[in-house]
């Protein structure tokens, strides 16, 4: 293997030398005369040791079609000497070799259109099991390797070397020994670049990563990773560590100041060290577009929830007009500015009490929004929400140009009743305790798929029951649950004033998220996000009869009382069903939900609130 790395390095050097011999001259020739000149100097920025390369970042994890190929076209315009990657190149997460080959054929079709070399690095979407690793090795030979170019060491690592998945990356003993050897044999290089997928320095139990950092501490080095789909620059371990945003992966795209954008990184290696430019597919920013300090400030403000919309809850099924209340909290010691942007809705009009506001330090203010249905009294299910956006900024010297966006969809929401269970529910997937399942999911095709559910509670548990009629139940334990027929739910047990506006960012870090493909007589259930369930939770999902599967689940009441107290009043709930035999689109197989996806653009304040 090491001999292969040497041959790779040699091949790169031969290529560069041959190219240099074909150049006519690197000397600039110009006729000059005494006196003023139409140039600043003739000292060209063309040092022999200087070169440029580009880095692409996450394409997948909710990929948006066309974006990565747009990046390929623009890289061909920019003409770097080569292109590096930081992983998550395919969607993966399967043991189906035919599907993996299809995905890799698609991706290599993109890289084949690059006019310069492309260097692969695996992410968790590229390798999460032994089958994916075998396919990767068959195509690319190694999961970690290195090369040297112009006395610079490029070290490409595999943070997925123990198949542990998202946010659980590692460096194994075997890989560490390789890194240690490479660094020992290349002590005198003028710089070291390290590329891997997961930002191991912010994760737990990363095995030998801490030891790798010790090896790097006394070297001039820079580290590039992806994975979290937002950009942050860190200064640590006597180096600069960059967590990159996306080149087509899932992103809210809230802008450069929040680190959410599609980009490639342009690196110029100079005699003094690397110079970075973030080339957004719609702009150019320097390496300080987001620093650890500005990122922490944004996280602090966001966690404080400065904009809080009170849900407008309706007992009836129709709406004509009412007023929504928005509270603005400034917990900082400086004034806060808020600019409102009310956008268009076909269903509702809104009148704001103020288009702009200045909120004094450590104080609370209120915005009133008068909502009115366009066509008079209208069924709630037919109302399109009114988008309201806010730009929040502060009078601070540290971040004078920082503006933090917030967005909400305003509309009246149905207030649902949470019934007490008539008797103790046995979680066996038989639904015998449930008299009816009154709630249905939206836009179901009916003949080929139907789904209904109900909720209940007693002193010990919150219960969930659902029945799915699917003309073709497709399950396969070789796949994760979200690659087959599945049913899933989200439960948020925070007080209604908080849960009403949750959007599911951070993969529902404040909620229970659970998906399961049903068990059959031959196959066990396939579960995802099982670690999200609180201790003591129970579930059973099974095929009941041909074309029918059911789910029962019980969430310990302690999960609710820890968040709201013994006198808890509400939960926010959503349910989703995937139909594997439905018509697949670019975004995957069809999914049907009770309420709009909390992470999506149609989510509205107060959707899916149940009160006891």
RODO-2510 file (C-alpha; in nm, 4 decimals, decimal comma):
residues 612
     n   res          X          Y          Z
     1     x     0,0000     0,0000     0,0000
     2     x     0,2748     0,2468     0,0947
     3     x     0,4446     0,1782    -0,2414
     4     x     0,1200     0,2854    -0,4109
     5     x     0,1309     0,6180    -0,2238
     6     x     0,4887     0,6755    -0,3374
     7     x     0,3934     0,6028    -0,6973
     8     x     0,1068     0,8506    -0,6687
     9     x     0,3407     1,1207    -0,5416
    10     x     0,5918     1,0451    -0,8150
    11     x     0,3224     1,0609    -1,0817
    12     x     0,2103     1,4027    -0,9594
    13     x     0,5666     1,5352    -0,9643
    14     x     0,6296     1,4014    -1,3162
    15     x     0,3113     1,5649    -1,4392
    16     x     0,4069     1,9021    -1,2945
    17     x     0,7614     1,8823    -1,4363
    18     x     0,6380     1,7918    -1,7832
    19     x     0,3962     2,0805    -1,7787
    20     x     0,6693     2,3265    -1,6704
    21     x     0,8981     2,2128    -1,9538
    22     x     0,6257     2,2879    -2,2074
    23     x     0,5773     2,6462    -2,0857
    24     x     0,7618     2,9026    -2,2980
    25     x     0,8789     3,1293    -2,0146
    26     x     0,7612     3,2644    -1,6835
    27     x     0,9414     3,5954    -1,7506
    28     x     0,7218     3,8968    -1,8164
    29     x     0,8343     4,1044    -2,1131
    30     x     0,7218     4,4636    -2,1530
    31     x     0,8660     4,7745    -2,3143
    32     x     0,9185     5,0447    -2,0534
    33     x     1,0373     5,4015    -2,0688
    34     x     1,1545     5,6494    -1,8115
    35     x     0,8841     5,8218    -1,6104
    36     x     0,5483     5,7001    -1,4853
    37     x     0,4218     5,3488    -1,5703
    38     x     0,0707     5,2014    -1,6079
    39     x     0,1401     4,9326    -1,3435
    40     x     0,2394     4,9134    -0,9780
    41     x     0,5415     4,6821    -1,0171
    42     x     0,6804     4,3940    -1,2241
    43     x     0,7267     4,1572    -0,9279
    44     x     0,4776     3,8890    -1,0305
    45     x     0,2864     3,6783    -0,7791
    46     x     0,4161     3,3540    -0,9318
    47     x     0,6489     3,1912    -0,6820
    48     x     0,7500     2,8398    -0,7874
    49     x     0,6243     2,7013    -0,4557
    50     x     0,2813     2,8646    -0,4873
    51     x    -0,0213     2,6702    -0,6104
    52     x    -0,4007     2,6645    -0,5875
    53     x    -0,6462     2,3855    -0,5148
    54     x    -1,0171     2,3701    -0,4342
    55     x    -1,2249     2,1769    -0,1784
    56     x    -1,5828     2,0580    -0,2196
    57     x    -1,7891     1,9648     0,0837
    58     x    -2,1073     1,7678     0,1646
    59     x    -2,3225     1,6857    -0,1372
    60     x    -2,5620     1,4549     0,0502
    61     x    -2,7554     1,4273     0,3742
    62     x    -3,0722     1,5633     0,2119
    63     x    -2,9073     1,6523    -0,1181
    64     x    -3,0529     1,9199    -0,3443
    65     x    -3,0304     1,8030    -0,7053
    66     x    -2,8165     2,0056    -0,9443
    67     x    -2,6143     2,2007    -0,6897
    68     x    -2,3024     1,9815    -0,6918
    69     x    -2,2955     1,9746    -1,0716
    70     x    -2,3189     2,3532    -1,0681
    71     x    -2,0086     2,3471    -0,8487
    72     x    -1,8322     2,1197    -1,0999
    73     x    -1,9035     2,3638    -1,3821
    74     x    -1,7712     2,6543    -1,1789
    75     x    -1,4577     2,4659    -1,0761
    76     x    -1,3856     2,4112    -1,4450
    77     x    -1,4119     2,7883    -1,4887
    78     x    -1,1761     2,8519    -1,1961
    79     x    -0,9207     2,5882    -1,3062
    80     x    -0,7597     2,4829    -0,9749
    81     x    -0,4709     2,2391    -1,0006
    82     x    -0,6793     1,9702    -0,8271
    83     x    -0,9909     1,9292    -0,6132
    84     x    -1,0104     1,7778    -0,2615
    85     x    -1,3223     1,6490    -0,0848
    86     x    -1,4401     1,5951     0,2734
    87     x    -1,6938     1,3163     0,2158
    88     x    -2,0706     1,2556     0,2047
    89     x    -2,0684     1,2174    -0,1693
    90     x    -2,3582     0,9682    -0,2035
    91     x    -2,6713     0,9146     0,0087
    92     x    -2,5673     0,5587     0,1027
    93     x    -2,6966     0,4067     0,4269
    94     x    -2,7833     0,0775     0,2575
    95     x    -2,6436    -0,2725     0,2025
    96     x    -2,8017    -0,2974    -0,1416
    97     x    -2,4964    -0,3239    -0,3673
    98     x    -2,6944    -0,2444    -0,6822
    99     x    -2,8215     0,0766    -0,5271
   100     x    -2,4735     0,1682    -0,4020
   101     x    -2,3285     0,1081    -0,7496
   102     x    -2,6026     0,3250    -0,8998
   103     x    -2,5266     0,6086    -0,6577
   104     x    -2,1509     0,5874    -0,7151
   105     x    -2,1998     0,5760    -1,0925
   106     x    -2,4023     0,8954    -1,0634
   107     x    -2,1369     1,0668    -0,8544
   108     x    -1,8375     0,9548    -1,0596
   109     x    -2,0281     1,0880    -1,3584
   110     x    -1,9971     1,4309    -1,1972
   111     x    -1,6268     1,4029    -1,1166
   112     x    -1,5554     1,2703    -1,4680
   113     x    -1,6537     1,6133    -1,5968
   114     x    -1,3883     1,7896    -1,3887
   115     x    -1,0896     1,9047    -1,5924
   116     x    -0,8488     1,8346    -1,3056
   117     x    -0,7858     1,5510    -1,0537
   118     x    -1,0388     1,4838    -0,7764
   119     x    -0,9332     1,3225    -0,4459
   120     x    -1,1915     1,1149    -0,2563
   121     x    -1,2484     1,1155     0,1217
   122     x    -1,5297     0,9041     0,2771
   123     x    -1,8113     1,0406     0,4931
   124     x    -2,0737     0,8623     0,7003
   125     x    -2,3082     0,8555     0,3989
   126     x    -2,0329     0,6851     0,1962
   127     x    -1,9318     0,4227     0,4557
   128     x    -2,1577     0,3084     0,7394
   129     x    -2,1311    -0,0692     0,7126
   130     x    -1,9011    -0,3387     0,5785
   131     x    -2,0887    -0,3622     0,2454
   132     x    -2,0501     0,0097     0,1776
   133     x    -1,6824    -0,0091     0,2713
   134     x    -1,6267    -0,3033     0,0349
   135     x    -1,7895    -0,1153    -0,2534
   136     x    -1,5831     0,1939    -0,1694
   137     x    -1,2583    -0,0072    -0,1642
   138     x    -1,3421    -0,1798    -0,4915
   139     x    -1,3794     0,1591    -0,6546
   140     x    -1,1152     0,3695    -0,4833
   141     x    -0,8617     0,1311    -0,3316
   142     x    -0,8029     0,2968     0,0069
   143     x    -1,0170     0,4759     0,2628
   144     x    -0,7180     0,6774     0,3882
   145     x    -0,3986     0,7800     0,2096
   146     x    -0,1593     1,0708     0,1539
   147     x     0,0367     1,2501    -0,1135
   148     x     0,2956     1,5281    -0,1321
   149     x     0,2867     1,8175    -0,3744
   150     x     0,5397     2,1032    -0,3813
   151     x     0,6687     2,0009    -0,0389
   152     x     0,3172     2,0048     0,1142
   153     x     0,1697     1,6928     0,2754
   154     x    -0,1949     1,6114     0,1998
   155     x    -0,3314     1,3593     0,4524
   156     x    -0,6747     1,2150     0,3618
   157     x    -0,8320     1,0272     0,6522
   158     x    -1,1348     0,8086     0,7222
   159     x    -1,3425     0,9248     1,0196
   160     x    -1,5845     0,6354     0,9523
   161     x    -1,3371     0,3544     1,0184
   162     x    -1,5591     0,1798     1,2764
   163     x    -1,9008     0,2189     1,1053
   164     x    -2,0425     0,4192     1,3961
   165     x    -2,2309     0,6720     1,1849
   166     x    -2,3211     1,0369     1,2265
   167     x    -2,1533     1,2313     1,5098
   168     x    -1,9721     0,9164     1,6257
   169     x    -1,6640     0,9265     1,4055
   170     x    -1,3326     0,7742     1,5102
   171     x    -0,9682     0,7199     1,4262
   172     x    -0,8861     0,3515     1,4872
   173     x    -0,5566     0,2156     1,6164
   174     x    -0,4646     0,0889     1,2696
   175     x    -0,5296     0,4243     1,1058
   176     x    -0,3445     0,6061     1,3833
   177     x    -0,0344     0,3926     1,3248
   178     x    -0,0483     0,4845     0,9571
   179     x    -0,0804     0,8565     1,0402
   180     x     0,2046     0,8363     1,2883
   181     x     0,4307     0,6727     1,0287
   182     x     0,3446     0,9208     0,7530
   183     x     0,4036     1,2217     0,9768
   184     x     0,7341     1,0762     1,1042
   185     x     0,8545     1,0182     0,7480
   186     x     0,7574     1,3696     0,6417
   187     x     0,8741     1,5870     0,9304
   188     x     1,0339     1,8500     0,7082
   189     x     0,7425     1,9371     0,4785
   190     x     0,6549     2,3044     0,4785
   191     x     0,2846     2,2460     0,5564
   192     x     0,0408     1,9646     0,6376
   193     x    -0,3214     1,9591     0,5225
   194     x    -0,5603     1,7088     0,6796
   195     x    -0,8963     1,6147     0,5230
   196     x    -1,1663     1,3989     0,6825
   197     x    -1,5438     1,4092     0,7154
   198     x    -1,6501     1,4478     1,0787
   199     x    -1,5203     1,7259     1,3092
   200     x    -1,3738     1,4875     1,5623
   201     x    -1,2476     1,7657     1,7897
   202     x    -1,6055     1,8490     1,8951
   203     x    -1,7240     1,4861     1,9290
   204     x    -1,6967     1,2344     2,2111
   205     x    -1,5224     0,8941     2,2200
   206     x    -1,3258     0,9453     1,8977
   207     x    -1,0650     0,6807     1,9903
   208     x    -0,7203     0,7944     1,8669
   209     x    -0,8092     1,1438     1,7413
   210     x    -0,6683     1,3091     2,0538
   211     x    -0,3387     1,1354     1,9813
   212     x    -0,3456     1,2568     1,6205
   213     x    -0,3803     1,6146     1,7424
   214     x    -0,0759     1,5656     1,9623
   215     x     0,1227     1,4591     1,6555
   216     x     0,0054     1,7690     1,4696
   217     x     0,0567     2,0216     1,7489
   218     x     0,4131     2,1184     1,6577
   219     x     0,3605     2,1176     1,2812
   220     x     0,2280     2,3894     1,0545
   221     x    -0,1077     2,2380     0,9694
   222     x    -0,4655     2,3053     0,8604
   223     x    -0,7644     2,0713     0,9004
   224     x    -1,0748     2,0571     0,6773
   225     x    -1,3961     1,8665     0,7566
   226     x    -1,7650     1,8791     0,6652
   227     x    -2,0614     1,6903     0,8162
   228     x    -2,2591     1,9559     1,0064
   229     x    -2,3598     2,1530     0,6952
   230     x    -2,2598     2,4876     0,8358
   231     x    -1,9307     2,6728     0,8277
   232     x    -1,7210     2,7480     1,1360
   233     x    -1,3535     2,8386     1,1606
   234     x    -1,1707     2,7198     1,4744
   235     x    -0,8244     2,8167     1,5937
   236     x    -0,6862     2,5282     1,7992
   237     x    -0,3829     2,3056     1,8426
   238     x    -0,1549     2,5705     1,6834
   239     x    -0,3535     2,5477     1,3597
   240     x    -0,6719     2,6474     1,1832
   241     x    -0,9549     2,3941     1,1687
   242     x    -1,2387     2,4516     0,9220
   243     x    -1,5810     2,2909     0,9328
   244     x    -1,7227     2,3568     0,5873
   245     x    -2,0830     2,4190     0,4810
   246     x    -2,2364     2,2398     0,1785
   247     x    -2,1971     2,1810    -0,1918
   248     x    -2,5532     2,0614    -0,2368
   249     x    -2,6234     1,8877     0,0978
   250     x    -2,9304     1,9677     0,3038
   251     x    -2,9263     2,3252     0,4327
   252     x    -3,1647     2,5998     0,5380
   253     x    -2,9342     2,8356     0,3398
   254     x    -2,9895     3,1196     0,5842
   255     x    -2,6794     3,2992     0,4612
   256     x    -2,3080     3,3526     0,5185
   257     x    -2,3339     3,5032     0,8645
   258     x    -2,5003     3,1855     0,9909
   259     x    -2,2579     2,9658     0,7985
   260     x    -2,5304     2,8135     0,5784
   261     x    -2,4421     2,8380     0,2098
   262     x    -2,3304     2,6346    -0,0895
   263     x    -1,9614     2,6857    -0,1642
   264     x    -1,6256     2,5557    -0,2700
   265     x    -1,3113     2,6552    -0,0820
   266     x    -1,0261     2,8062    -0,2841
   267     x    -0,6848     2,7526    -0,1227
   268     x    -0,3718     2,9303    -0,2405
   269     x    -0,0586     2,7784    -0,0885
   270     x     0,1973     3,0576    -0,0470
   271     x     0,5443     3,0628     0,1014
   272     x     0,3952     3,1909     0,4294
   273     x     0,1113     2,9392     0,4389
   274     x    -0,2360     2,8818     0,2928
   275     x    -0,4709     3,1677     0,2011
   276     x    -0,8402     3,0707     0,1895
   277     x    -1,1338     3,2153     0,0000
   278     x    -1,4871     3,0807     0,0288
   279     x    -1,6340     3,0888    -0,3193
   280     x    -2,0060     3,0771    -0,2650
   281     x    -2,1920     2,9607    -0,5680
   282     x    -2,3473     3,3096    -0,5521
   283     x    -2,0598     3,5123    -0,4012
   284     x    -1,7111     3,5237    -0,2469
   285     x    -1,6272     3,5561     0,1252
   286     x    -1,2993     3,5403     0,3156
   287     x    -1,2118     3,2723     0,5717
   288     x    -1,3577     3,4729     0,8614
   289     x    -1,7125     3,4558     0,7238
   290     x    -1,7974     3,2722     1,0484
   291     x    -1,5581     3,2409     1,3415
   292     x    -1,6015     3,0329     1,6542
   293     x    -1,6793     3,3585     1,8393
   294     x    -1,9493     3,4794     1,6010
   295     x    -2,0924     3,1265     1,5800
   296     x    -2,1159     3,1118     1,9604
   297     x    -2,2864     3,4512     1,9669
   298     x    -2,5479     3,3381     1,7138
   299     x    -2,6046     3,0156     1,9100
   300     x    -2,6512     3,2177     2,2286
   301     x    -2,9057     3,4507     2,0708
   302     x    -3,0894     3,1666     1,8999
   303     x    -3,1050     2,9649     2,2237
   304     x    -3,2571     3,2658     2,4004
   305     x    -3,5456     3,2606     2,1465
   306     x    -3,5685     3,6369     2,1023
   307     x    -3,8802     3,6077     1,8807
   308     x    -4,1651     3,4063     2,0343
   309     x    -4,4954     3,3725     1,8508
   310     x    -4,7922     3,2783     2,0646
   311     x    -4,9984     3,0138     1,8836
   312     x    -5,3469     3,1107     1,7693
   313     x    -5,5488     2,8022     1,8643
   314     x    -5,9004     2,7367     1,7384
   315     x    -6,1636     2,5090     1,8903
   316     x    -6,3662     2,5220     1,5689
   317     x    -6,2733     2,4172     1,2154
   318     x    -6,3078     2,7584     1,0470
   319     x    -6,1460     3,1032     1,0719
   320     x    -6,2308     3,4572     0,9692
   321     x    -6,0145     3,7024     1,1657
   322     x    -5,8171     3,7301     1,4899
   323     x    -5,5012     3,8810     1,6359
   324     x    -5,1707     3,7000     1,6878
   325     x    -4,9212     3,8142     1,9491
   326     x    -4,5434     3,8084     1,8981
   327     x    -4,3186     3,8697     2,1991
   328     x    -3,9648     4,0061     2,1476
   329     x    -3,7103     3,9359     2,4221
   330     x    -3,3776     4,1193     2,4402
   331     x    -3,1570     3,9492     2,6994
   332     x    -2,8449     4,1402     2,5932
   333     x    -2,6965     4,4520     2,7513
   334     x    -2,7205     4,6485     2,4258
   335     x    -3,0225     4,7596     2,2182
   336     x    -3,1673     4,5119     1,9695
   337     x    -3,3067     4,6106     1,6299
   338     x    -3,5788     4,4052     1,4616
   339     x    -3,6888     4,4547     1,1013
   340     x    -4,0071     4,2723     1,0007
   341     x    -4,0847     4,1443     0,6534
   342     x    -4,4408     4,0251     0,6009
   343     x    -4,4631     3,8198     0,2826
   344     x    -4,7527     3,7187     0,0597
   345     x    -5,0097     3,4504     0,1286
   346     x    -5,3036     3,3407    -0,0865
   347     x    -5,5006     3,2601     0,2272
   348     x    -5,4359     3,5370     0,4812
   349     x    -5,3565     3,9054     0,5078
   350     x    -5,1774     4,0526     0,8054
   351     x    -5,1371     4,4019     0,9457
   352     x    -4,8305     4,4570     1,1685
   353     x    -4,8368     4,7027     1,4566
   354     x    -4,4798     4,8174     1,3664
   355     x    -4,2517     4,7454     1,0644
   356     x    -3,9323     4,8048     1,2686
   357     x    -3,8596     4,8016     1,6392
   358     x    -3,5779     4,8878     1,8770
   359     x    -3,5948     4,6815     2,1935
   360     x    -3,4125     4,8237     2,4954
   361     x    -3,1485     4,6122     2,6726
   362     x    -3,2877     4,3399     2,9001
   363     x    -3,6491     4,4117     2,8148
   364     x    -3,9534     4,2683     2,6350
   365     x    -4,1666     4,4229     2,3615
   366     x    -4,4733     4,3091     2,1671
   367     x    -4,5700     4,2973     1,8001
   368     x    -4,9388     4,2542     1,7143
   369     x    -5,0434     4,0932     1,3861
   370     x    -5,4043     4,1304     1,2757
   371     x    -5,4824     3,8203     1,0663
   372     x    -5,7770     3,8025     0,8297
   373     x    -5,8847     3,5340     0,5849
   374     x    -5,8952     3,6625     0,2245
   375     x    -6,2302     3,5032     0,1470
   376     x    -6,4073     3,5516     0,4788
   377     x    -6,4749     3,2503     0,6984
   378     x    -6,2549     2,9682     0,5668
   379     x    -6,1899     2,6108     0,6741
   380     x    -5,8603     2,5877     0,8655
   381     x    -5,7422     2,3051     0,6395
   382     x    -5,7741     2,5372     0,3371
   383     x    -5,5742     2,8281     0,4802
   384     x    -5,2280     2,9016     0,3442
   385     x    -4,9999     3,0438     0,6147
   386     x    -4,8677     3,3982     0,6141
   387     x    -4,4844     3,4034     0,6190
   388     x    -4,3308     3,6508     0,8636
   389     x    -3,9554     3,7109     0,8652
   390     x    -3,7444     3,9041     1,1148
   391     x    -3,3873     4,0352     1,0915
   392     x    -3,2360     4,0749     1,4393
   393     x    -2,9196     4,2786     1,4997
   394     x    -2,7448     4,4364     1,7978
   395     x    -2,5484     4,7524     1,8680
   396     x    -2,2245     4,5719     1,9463
   397     x    -1,8647     4,6468     1,8544
   398     x    -1,7726     4,2782     1,8219
   399     x    -2,0270     4,1946     1,5507
   400     x    -2,1463     4,5241     1,4030
   401     x    -2,2631     4,3771     1,0698
   402     x    -2,4161     4,0570     1,2045
   403     x    -2,7842     4,0127     1,1268
   404     x    -2,9662     3,6986     1,2462
   405     x    -3,2728     3,5897     1,0469
   406     x    -3,5818     3,4273     1,1955
   407     x    -3,8877     3,3108     1,0061
   408     x    -4,2341     3,1920     1,1055
   409     x    -4,5458     3,0828     0,9230
   410     x    -4,8506     3,2428     1,0851
   411     x    -5,1975     3,0920     1,0698
   412     x    -5,4628     2,9719     1,3111
   413     x    -5,4067     2,6150     1,4284
   414     x    -5,6558     2,3467     1,5256
   415     x    -5,6579     2,2774     1,8985
   416     x    -5,6695     1,8994     1,9481
   417     x    -5,8009     1,7147     2,2515
   418     x    -5,5848     1,4536     2,4234
   419     x    -5,8105     1,1898     2,5789
   420     x    -5,7408     0,9869     2,8895
   421     x    -5,7019     0,6170     2,8115
   422     x    -6,0086     0,4198     2,9366
   423     x    -5,7849     0,1390     3,0586
   424     x    -5,4187     0,0422     3,0746
   425     x    -5,2783    -0,0185     2,7262
   426     x    -5,0689    -0,3285     2,6645
   427     x    -4,8074    -0,2422     2,4040
   428     x    -4,8392    -0,5562     2,1911
   429     x    -4,9265    -0,4129     1,8473
   430     x    -5,2847    -0,5476     1,8556
   431     x    -5,4820    -0,2233     1,9197
   432     x    -5,7561    -0,4044     2,1103
   433     x    -5,7779    -0,1222     2,3689
   434     x    -5,8447     0,1429     2,1038
   435     x    -6,2094     0,2034     2,0163
   436     x    -6,1234     0,4264     1,7206
   437     x    -5,8402     0,6014     1,5409
   438     x    -5,9857     0,9444     1,4581
   439     x    -5,6836     1,1216     1,3105
   440     x    -5,5627     1,0751     0,9558
   441     x    -5,2563     1,1899     0,7631
   442     x    -5,2766     1,4492     0,4864
   443     x    -5,2993     1,3823     0,1106
   444     x    -5,3019     1,0028     0,1375
   445     x    -5,3733     0,8263    -0,1959
   446     x    -5,6445     0,6177    -0,0254
   447     x    -5,6661     0,3029    -0,2357
   448     x    -5,2952     0,2168    -0,2184
   449     x    -5,2198     0,3721     0,1237
   450     x    -5,4242     0,4800     0,4212
   451     x    -5,3160     0,5625     0,7765
   452     x    -5,4958     0,6604     1,0968
   453     x    -5,3846     0,7111     1,4573
   454     x    -5,4886     0,8138     1,8070
   455     x    -5,3232     0,9320     2,1280
   456     x    -5,4117     0,8705     2,4904
   457     x    -5,2631     0,8933     2,8385
   458     x    -5,2893     0,7635     3,1921
   459     x    -5,0888     0,8300     3,5068
   460     x    -4,7886     0,6385     3,3762
   461     x    -4,7673     0,6759     2,9986
   462     x    -4,8516     0,8722     2,6881
   463     x    -4,9795     0,6168     2,4344
   464     x    -4,9614     0,6207     2,0548
   465     x    -5,1559     0,3849     1,8273
   466     x    -5,1636     0,3747     1,4474
   467     x    -5,2877     0,1492     1,1696
   468     x    -5,1489     0,1612     0,8146
   469     x    -5,3179    -0,0002     0,5141
   470     x    -5,0595    -0,0433     0,2373
   471     x    -5,1316    -0,2504    -0,0734
   472     x    -4,7653    -0,3615    -0,0826
   473     x    -4,5633    -0,3674     0,2402
   474     x    -4,1931    -0,3478     0,1529
   475     x    -3,9491    -0,4159     0,4365
   476     x    -3,5888    -0,5329     0,4386
   477     x    -3,3668    -0,5492     0,7480
   478     x    -3,0627    -0,4874     0,5251
   479     x    -3,1882    -0,1308     0,4927
   480     x    -3,2318     0,1397     0,7551
   481     x    -3,5959     0,2106     0,8345
   482     x    -3,6142     0,5255     0,6249
   483     x    -3,5117     0,3305     0,3125
   484     x    -3,8275     0,1119     0,3268
   485     x    -4,1918     0,1329     0,4325
   486     x    -4,1963     0,2959     0,7738
   487     x    -4,4077     0,4788     1,0256
   488     x    -4,2591     0,7450     1,2504
   489     x    -4,3564     1,0077     1,5016
   490     x    -4,2229     1,3210     1,6698
   491     x    -4,3229     1,4194     2,0232
   492     x    -4,2301     1,7500     2,1832
   493     x    -4,3192     1,7738     2,5521
   494     x    -4,2098     2,1328     2,6173
   495     x    -4,4761     2,3872     2,7189
   496     x    -4,6994     2,4931     2,4288
   497     x    -4,5499     2,8429     2,4208
   498     x    -4,2126     2,6825     2,3394
   499     x    -4,3054     2,3726     2,1395
   500     x    -4,5425     2,5676     1,9126
   501     x    -4,2492     2,7240     1,7268
   502     x    -4,0013     2,4358     1,7247
   503     x    -3,8734     2,3645     1,3753
   504     x    -3,6875     2,0379     1,4289
   505     x    -3,3420     2,1838     1,3730
   506     x    -3,0613     1,9713     1,5081
   507     x    -3,2685     1,6652     1,4117
   508     x    -3,5264     1,7356     1,6816
   509     x    -3,2767     1,7658     1,9650
   510     x    -3,5599     1,8889     2,1905
   511     x    -3,8037     1,6159     2,0849
   512     x    -3,8492     1,2413     2,0524
   513     x    -3,7965     1,1341     1,6913
   514     x    -3,8614     0,7683     1,6097
   515     x    -3,9083     0,5682     1,2890
   516     x    -3,9732     0,1951     1,2494
   517     x    -4,0356    -0,0455     0,9622
   518     x    -4,2731    -0,3214     1,0775
   519     x    -4,1700    -0,6690     1,1826
   520     x    -4,3019    -0,9678     0,9861
   521     x    -4,3121    -1,3392     1,0601
   522     x    -3,9710    -1,3679     0,8955
   523     x    -3,8034    -1,0363     0,9798
   524     x    -3,7610    -0,8241     1,2944
   525     x    -3,8577    -0,4570     1,2961
   526     x    -3,6034    -0,2103     1,1572
   527     x    -3,5660     0,0883     1,3896
   528     x    -3,3961     0,4242     1,3582
   529     x    -3,3480     0,6899     1,6273
   530     x    -3,4171     0,4286     1,8960
   531     x    -3,1683     0,6162     2,1140
   532     x    -3,4079     0,9139     2,1061
   533     x    -3,6654     0,7209     2,3072
   534     x    -3,6581     0,8004     2,6805
   535     x    -3,5745     0,5278     2,9281
   536     x    -3,8753     0,3062     2,9918
   537     x    -4,0406     0,3655     2,6539
   538     x    -4,2065     0,0686     2,4814
   539     x    -4,3067     0,0045     2,1203
   540     x    -4,4262    -0,2698     1,8882
   541     x    -4,4706    -0,2375     1,5135
   542     x    -4,5826    -0,5457     1,3224
   543     x    -4,7580    -0,6642     1,0096
   544     x    -5,1080    -0,7518     1,1282
   545     x    -5,2440    -0,8999     0,8052
   546     x    -5,1743    -0,8815     0,4357
   547     x    -5,1531    -0,5149     0,3464
   548     x    -5,1884    -0,3937     0,7084
   549     x    -4,9349    -0,3026     0,9757
   550     x    -4,9832    -0,1397     1,3150
   551     x    -4,7818     0,0544     1,5710
   552     x    -4,8235     0,0908     1,9444
   553     x    -4,5897     0,2951     2,1611
   554     x    -4,5804     0,4152     2,5212
   555     x    -4,3785     0,7163     2,6390
   556     x    -4,3202     0,7347     3,0160
   557     x    -4,5138     1,0161     3,1806
   558     x    -4,1898     1,1261     3,3470
   559     x    -4,0783     1,2561     3,0050
   560     x    -4,3665     1,5067     3,0128
   561     x    -4,3524     1,5959     3,3810
   562     x    -3,9778     1,6653     3,3670
   563     x    -4,0515     1,9345     3,1055
   564     x    -4,3822     2,0768     3,2260
   565     x    -4,4298     1,9582     3,5825
   566     x    -4,6990     1,7387     3,7325
   567     x    -4,9703     1,9685     3,5960
   568     x    -4,8555     1,9288     3,2354
   569     x    -5,1034     2,0611     2,9821
   570     x    -5,0005     1,9731     2,6280
   571     x    -4,7830     1,7913     2,3787
   572     x    -4,6950     1,8713     2,0194
   573     x    -4,7195     1,5700     1,7903
   574     x    -4,6598     1,4712     1,4306
   575     x    -4,6747     1,1391     1,2489
   576     x    -4,5288     1,0301     0,9141
   577     x    -4,5690     0,7241     0,6912
   578     x    -4,3440     0,6364     0,3958
   579     x    -4,4693     0,4320     0,0990
   580     x    -4,1711     0,2497    -0,0566
   581     x    -4,3728     0,1278    -0,3580
   582     x    -4,4967     0,4787    -0,4366
   583     x    -4,3555     0,6830    -0,7229
   584     x    -4,0053     0,7909    -0,6233
   585     x    -3,9006     1,1497    -0,6882
   586     x    -3,5608     1,3196    -0,6649
   587     x    -3,6248     1,3570    -0,2909
   588     x    -3,7077     0,9900    -0,2362
   589     x    -4,0244     0,7879    -0,1836
   590     x    -4,3517     0,9603    -0,0955
   591     x    -4,4086     1,0508     0,2683
   592     x    -4,7392     1,1528     0,4226
   593     x    -4,7739     1,3449     0,7479
   594     x    -5,0387     1,4506     0,9957
   595     x    -4,8993     1,8042     1,0068
   596     x    -4,6395     1,9683     0,7801
   597     x    -4,2824     1,8573     0,8512
   598     x    -4,1536     2,0795     1,1321
   599     x    -3,8260     2,1169     0,9380
   600     x    -3,9989     2,2207     0,6148
   601     x    -4,1164     2,5453     0,4652
   602     x    -4,4836     2,4686     0,5319
   603     x    -4,4479     2,4230     0,9088
   604     x    -4,6631     2,6761     1,0964
   605     x    -4,6744     2,7963     1,4554
   606     x    -4,8870     2,5723     1,6767
   607     x    -4,9360     2,2813     1,4352
   608     x    -5,0185     1,9483     1,6034
   609     x    -5,0791     2,0761     1,9585
   610     x    -5,2837     1,8392     2,1773
   611     x    -5,4209     1,9543     2,5143
   612     x    -5,5563     1,7446     2,7981
***
